[in-house]
Amino acid sequence: MDKRIKGRENYPTKEVDPDNFIDDKDVNEMISNIDDITFQKEDFYRLYNCVDCGECPTEKDRIRLKHKYIEQGFTFDDLEDMRKCFEKYRTPYPMNEMRIKIPEGIPKESDTLFFMGCLSTMKIPRYTQHALEYLLYHDIDFTILDKEICCGWPWYVSGSNRELEVCMSENIEIFKDFNEIICLCPACYHLFRNDYLEVMDNKIKISYITEYLRPSKEKKTGKLAFQHLCQLEFRGKDQIDSFVEKIFEKSGYEIIDIPHYCCGHGLGRMHRIDVIDAVGELRIKDFDKENIDYITTYCVSCWWWLYRFSKKYRIHPKAKDVFELLM
């Protein structure tokens, strides 16, 4: 995968909203004076002009600035709506009922937990059902929870620590019964293998779904392009793109290289929706090529964007999830 697109900003929010973009130098300066910073309400547009792709070296500091903004008593409608949902459902969404048709054959008990995540179980049920069916097809031993609690990532990147602490406390109590967690969502994966493991007594194994992908048993055909994952590429797994592509090449697909760029939807549709959608519109057009049959991804947030935007903009390739393509 080519890592860059010529003529385009590396940081997607700088590309679509340059007037509200804070560059790394200014972030560093703000952090060095963080105890003396006094924000204004309108600073929301600058501080949340971010899709938390992990591209920049100041990602954690940008999140610290959002925490400071919230600590100073500021809020916004989206955050307040999320908080109301969290109090009632333990998710940022106004529900906690899984919309998946759970396939038969999942054990009630196992040492391995497949953790699907809020977005996966409520917004993209078919993708998640296909993931469950794929694991069963390959005789992977795992179980699932009847009801999941948010991992805490939306709260962390929103700057609201109280909810993050609740998520971690309640999930860690559940995780004590398992030796391994397989994550379908890269945000859950990132938080579990870093923040969670730092405070957990048992050093549970945290895996990502790509570790369980295998070449198809039947020969496949077609020209395939990927939306690779910012949340893995920029957080310690920079070879994940070639690893996944080799699995599909061995299955028979021809990989069409599309240089990497963020889809904008790593947070789902939270905070600056205008920015999120502008990045998503820019990115989907990169895939509208006659020489591509299928486009896919192995990220739940990317899939939510890819499935909806490919239909909205009527691009030529067909969006299919990785599990469909390998079954």
Secondary structure, 3 states (H helix, E strand, C coil): CCCCCCCCCCCHHHHHCHHHCCCHHHHHHHHHCHHHCCCCHHHHHHHCCCCCCCCCCCHHHHHHHHHHHHHCCCCCHHHHHHHHHHHHHCCCCCCCCCCCCCCCCCCCCCCEEEECCHHHHHCCHHHHHHHHHHHHHCCCCCECCCCCCCCCHHHHHHCCHHHHHHHHHHHHHHHCCCCEEEECCHHHHHHHHHHHHHHCCCCCEEEEHHHHCCCCCCCCCCEEEEECCHHHHCCCCCCHHHHHHHHHHHHCCEECCCCCCCCCCCCCCCCCHHHHHHHHHHHHHHHCCCCCCEEEECCHHHHHHHHHHHHHCCCCCEECCHHHHHC
